[in-house]
Amino acid sequence: MTLTAKFKKKFYFVAAGYFRIFANRVLKKWRPRIIAITGSVGKTTMLHLIEAELGEKAHYSHDANSAFGIAFDLVNLRGITGSKLRWFYLIFAAPIKSLFVKHREKYYIVEIDGERPHETEFLASWLRPEVTIWVSLGRSHAVQYEQQIRDGEFESLDKAITHEFAMLPEYTKKAIYIDGDIPLMVKATEKIKKKGKTEAAVTKFYKKDLKKYEVRPDQTTFRLKSGETFTFAQPMPKDMAIQLLMLESLMKYLKIKLKTNLKNMPIAPGRSSFFEGKNGLKIIDSSYNAHLISVQSILEMTKEMPPSEKWLILGDMVEQGFIEGDEHAKLADLIKEAKPERVILVGRRTRQYTYPRLVELKIQAESFDDVKQALDYLEKNTKGDEVLIFKGSQYLEWIIEKLLKNPEDVKKLPRREKAAEKRRRKRGLN
């Protein structure tokens, strides 16, 4: 690691510590019951599920899941959304705002990302949640953990990332929810309990307790072992069953009546949103982000949909570092299992590592480096009865924008902030 990188890493937590001082002042006045959500994917969806149940009883850390974001959320400030000169405003505004901000909700539902090493511990040791919900585990932000492997701190990326997320259960007071089907997650919490680092009870949830799953482009039904049946007005991945099992248990713990009709639940942009497209196209937008487990989840959902003309539009999986070749190569075999009618790849990584394997597997696929070329292909080759399923990076949201039947749906797409709009304009995506 270069001296510059080391300085930036150290400065990040020094600066975050400054804002935490004032956020903690608000937290001490408030004293809410804290429920923390962490994991590689599914955190925001879990937050929205809880919001659908608790409503105004809780304050939610929407769009804030980092050391800086959570501190700003508590003092009712937005982070850096435009000019970096805003830092000067935030430095002076945080102490003043902390004197006057008053939260009155009973619960604080906070999402914790674990994007970089030691950030989860930074937040966990401060917030010390009553309940931790650890929804998933995968190689998200893998590139951030490469240095720990080089330094010999961990023997693999999986163990480094697991250790990071496990910091949150370690500081949890009452209840820890985990996916019992993930051995690394189970082993990590067992180790924490064995060392006596927490007195919180660990509850494991299993996919086998999903008894029925039906998905269409505009509706999903889940029936759990308990008999509870959840309904949504969007296509939801089968893996969401774990989150619903956790939700059911959480409401029981909080002694709150469970709501199962979630057709009006707001969906975060780019997480399985359904849109009507031009000329009868059906669009499923999961373009917010992608790494192997999140793509696999969408591919499994694709496979479960009723027979139709299902097209996959997949962008590169970014922030994978030295494992990007292996991860993209694995993607081809997962695509085969989903049985799509056609695959459109966008980006240099999918072209280099995924496309050749798809050709070997005799799967009809096209590969483009540029989203304009991909859009042109879709406009010329779709007939109107296709279901277009988008997942990944490379500005796929721009393609969706151009295919929407209702222009007002643009505001429901991901990356609507000014910085993202500026990046698209620089690439000529107007």
FENNORLIN-V222461 format. One record per run of one state. SS is the DSSP state (H for helix, E for strand, L for the rest). FROM is the first residue (numbers start at 1). TO is the last residue. If there is no record, write none. Layout:
ss->SS from->FROM to->TO
ss->SS from->FROM to->TO
//
This chain:
ss->L from->1 to->2
ss->H from->3 to->30
ss->L from->31 to->32
ss->E from->33 to->38
ss->L from->39 to->42
ss->H from->43 to->57
ss->E from->58 to->60
ss->L from->61 to->66
ss->H from->67 to->74
ss->L from->75 to->85
ss->H from->86 to->100
ss->L from->101 to->106
ss->E from->107 to->112
ss->L from->113 to->118
ss->H from->119 to->127
ss->L from->128 to->130
ss->E from->131 to->134
ss->L from->135 to->141
ss->H from->142 to->150
ss->L from->151 to->156
ss->H from->157 to->170
ss->L from->171 to->174
ss->E from->175 to->179
ss->L from->180 to->182
ss->H from->183 to->194
ss->L from->195 to->200
ss->E from->201 to->205
ss->L from->206 to->206
ss->H from->207 to->209
ss->E from->210 to->216
ss->L from->217 to->218
ss->E from->219 to->224
ss->L from->225 to->228
ss->E from->229 to->232
ss->L from->233 to->239
ss->H from->240 to->254
ss->L from->255 to->260
ss->E from->261 to->261
ss->L from->262 to->272
ss->E from->273 to->277
ss->H from->278 to->280
ss->L from->281 to->281
ss->E from->282 to->286
ss->L from->287 to->291
ss->H from->292 to->304
ss->L from->305 to->308
ss->E from->309 to->315
ss->L from->316 to->320
ss->H from->321 to->338
ss->L from->339 to->341
ss->E from->342 to->346
ss->L from->347 to->347
ss->H from->348 to->360
ss->L from->361 to->364
ss->E from->365 to->368
ss->L from->369 to->370
ss->H from->371 to->381
ss->L from->382 to->385
ss->E from->386 to->391
ss->L from->392 to->395
ss->H from->396 to->403
ss->E from->404 to->404
ss->L from->405 to->406
ss->H from->407 to->412
ss->L from->413 to->417
ss->H from->418 to->426
ss->L from->427 to->430
//
